[in-house]
Amino acid sequence: MEIIIRGEAPEERAASEDIVRAAYGREAEARLVQTLRLSAEFNPKLSVVAANGPELLGYALYARVTMVGTAVVPAAALAVMAVRPERRKLGVAERLVRHGLERCRGIGIQLVFAAGLPQYFARIGFQPAVPLGFKPDWPVPDDQYSVFDLHGSRLGKCSGTVSYPAAFHGTAT
């Protein structure tokens, strides 16, 4: 199986949302994707898919976030990452995350935040965010909030509240 990670084409949006529904087993995350796509924080360069030929295996979406604190730092968050249940354990998720990080770096993002299993994100290079002075403005357990410094020079020089798009708070912009 040849897995290619690339930008999502507009005509693949419905299929990407189907992957999100299948992976999470509910509608909420697919609605989050739909709402983010309509927001000012959406950048199509940060919407990526994993494909094997015409079959989409996974999807990841990064969204711009705002740092409220000691310094203005271009930042993004991994909003949604999903892999078809029958295609898990192939390394698709990690490849989606790594590719997304490179796309973030390519548009000048310096910090990327993620909510989820700390041991998973640690093996990719994320660090616990709360001990470094970062706190999200939506409920995430402290031990499940991580940050990746894309330039290797921002951590320890900035901190504060990470303000997420309205879609994370159930309100549209």
C-alpha positions as CSV (number, residue, x, y, z in Angstrom):
1,M,0.0,0.0,0.0
2,E,1.4,3.4,-1.0
3,I,0.2,6.1,1.3
4,I,0.5,9.7,0.1
5,I,-0.1,12.6,2.4
6,R,-1.2,15.8,0.6
7,G,-3.5,18.7,0.6
8,E,-7.2,18.1,0.6
9,A,-8.9,18.9,-2.7
10,P,-12.2,20.9,-2.4
11,E,-14.1,18.0,-4.0
12,E,-12.8,15.6,-1.2
13,R,-14.4,17.6,1.7
14,A,-17.5,15.3,2.0
15,A,-15.3,12.2,2.0
16,S,-13.0,13.8,4.7
17,E,-16.0,14.5,6.9
18,D,-17.1,10.9,6.4
19,I,-13.7,9.8,7.7
20,V,-14.1,12.0,10.7
21,R,-17.6,10.6,11.5
22,A,-16.4,7.0,11.2
23,A,-13.3,7.6,13.3
24,Y,-15.1,9.4,16.1
25,G,-18.4,7.6,15.9
26,R,-20.4,10.8,16.2
27,E,-21.3,14.0,14.3
28,A,-19.7,16.6,16.6
29,E,-16.2,16.5,15.1
30,A,-17.5,16.6,11.5
31,R,-19.6,19.7,12.5
32,L,-16.4,21.2,13.9
33,V,-14.7,20.7,10.6
34,Q,-17.6,22.2,8.7
35,T,-17.7,25.2,10.9
36,L,-13.9,25.8,10.8
37,R,-14.0,25.7,7.0
38,L,-16.3,28.7,7.1
39,S,-14.2,30.6,9.6
40,A,-11.5,33.2,9.2
41,E,-9.1,30.7,11.0
42,F,-9.4,28.2,8.1
43,N,-6.4,27.9,5.7
44,P,-6.9,25.3,3.0
45,K,-3.1,24.6,3.1
46,L,-3.6,23.2,6.6
47,S,-6.3,20.7,5.6
48,V,-4.6,17.4,4.7
49,V,-5.5,13.9,3.6
50,A,-3.8,10.5,3.5
51,A,-4.6,8.6,0.3
52,N,-3.9,5.3,-1.2
53,G,-4.7,5.9,-4.9
54,P,-8.3,7.2,-5.0
55,E,-9.1,5.9,-1.5
56,L,-8.9,8.5,1.4
57,L,-7.5,6.8,4.5
58,G,-7.3,9.8,6.9
59,Y,-7.7,13.5,7.4
60,A,-6.2,16.2,9.6
61,L,-7.2,19.9,10.0
62,Y,-5.1,22.6,11.6
63,A,-6.7,25.9,12.6
64,R,-5.1,29.2,13.5
65,V,-5.2,30.1,17.2
66,T,-4.3,33.3,19.0
67,M,-1.9,33.6,21.8
68,V,-3.0,35.9,24.6
69,G,0.0,36.5,26.9
70,T,3.6,37.5,26.9
71,A,4.2,37.7,23.2
72,V,2.4,37.5,19.8
73,V,3.4,34.2,18.3
74,P,1.9,32.8,15.1
75,A,0.2,29.6,16.3
76,A,-2.1,26.8,15.2
77,A,-3.8,23.8,16.7
78,L,-4.5,20.4,15.4
79,A,-8.3,20.7,15.4
80,V,-9.2,17.2,14.1
81,M,-7.2,14.2,13.1
82,A,-9.0,11.0,12.0
83,V,-8.2,7.7,10.3
84,R,-10.7,5.2,8.9
85,P,-11.2,2.6,11.6
86,E,-10.3,-0.2,9.2
87,R,-7.0,1.6,8.2
88,R,-5.6,2.2,11.7
89,K,-2.3,0.8,12.8
90,L,-0.6,1.7,9.5
91,G,1.1,4.9,10.7
92,V,-1.4,7.1,8.9
93,A,-2.2,9.4,11.9
94,E,1.5,10.1,12.6
95,R,2.2,10.9,9.0
96,L,-0.8,13.2,8.9
97,V,0.5,15.0,12.0
98,R,4.1,15.3,10.7
99,H,3.0,16.5,7.3
100,G,0.7,19.1,8.9
101,L,3.5,20.4,11.1
102,E,5.6,20.9,8.0
103,R,2.8,22.8,6.3
104,C,2.4,24.9,9.4
105,R,6.1,25.7,9.3
106,G,5.8,26.6,5.7
107,I,3.3,29.4,6.4
108,G,5.2,30.9,9.3
109,I,3.5,29.2,12.2
110,Q,5.8,28.9,15.2
111,L,3.8,26.9,17.8
112,V,1.3,24.1,17.2
113,F,-1.0,22.9,20.0
114,A,-2.7,19.5,20.3
115,A,-5.2,18.0,22.7
116,G,-5.0,14.2,23.2
117,L,-2.9,11.4,24.5
118,P,0.4,12.9,25.8
119,Q,2.4,9.7,25.1
120,Y,1.2,9.7,21.5
121,F,2.1,13.3,20.8
122,A,5.4,13.1,22.8
123,R,6.8,10.5,20.4
124,I,6.2,13.0,17.6
125,G,8.1,15.8,19.5
126,F,5.3,17.6,21.3
127,Q,5.9,18.7,24.9
128,P,3.4,19.1,27.8
129,A,2.0,22.7,27.3
130,V,0.6,23.6,30.7
131,P,4.0,23.3,32.6
132,L,5.4,25.6,29.9
133,G,2.8,28.3,30.6
134,F,0.2,27.6,28.0
135,K,-3.5,27.0,28.8
136,P,-6.3,26.6,26.2
137,D,-9.5,28.6,26.5
138,W,-11.6,25.5,26.3
139,P,-11.7,22.5,28.7
140,V,-8.8,20.2,28.1
141,P,-7.2,18.1,30.9
142,D,-3.8,19.7,31.7
143,D,-2.0,16.5,31.1
144,Q,-3.5,16.1,27.6
145,Y,-2.5,19.5,26.2
146,S,0.7,19.6,24.2
147,V,2.8,22.0,22.2
148,F,5.3,21.6,19.4
149,D,7.9,24.4,18.8
150,L,8.4,24.4,15.0
151,H,11.4,26.7,15.3
152,G,13.0,25.3,18.4
153,S,13.3,28.8,19.9
154,R,9.9,29.9,21.3
155,L,9.3,27.8,24.3
156,G,10.3,29.6,27.5
157,K,10.1,32.9,25.8
158,C,6.3,33.1,25.6
159,S,3.3,31.8,27.5
160,G,-0.4,32.6,28.0
161,T,-3.9,31.6,27.1
162,V,-4.4,29.9,23.7
163,S,-7.5,31.3,22.2
164,Y,-9.3,28.9,19.9
165,P,-11.7,29.7,17.1
166,A,-15.4,30.1,18.0
167,A,-16.2,26.7,16.5
168,F,-14.5,25.1,19.6
169,H,-16.9,26.9,21.8
170,G,-20.0,26.0,19.9
171,T,-20.5,29.4,18.4
172,A,-20.0,30.4,14.8
173,T,-18.0,33.4,13.6
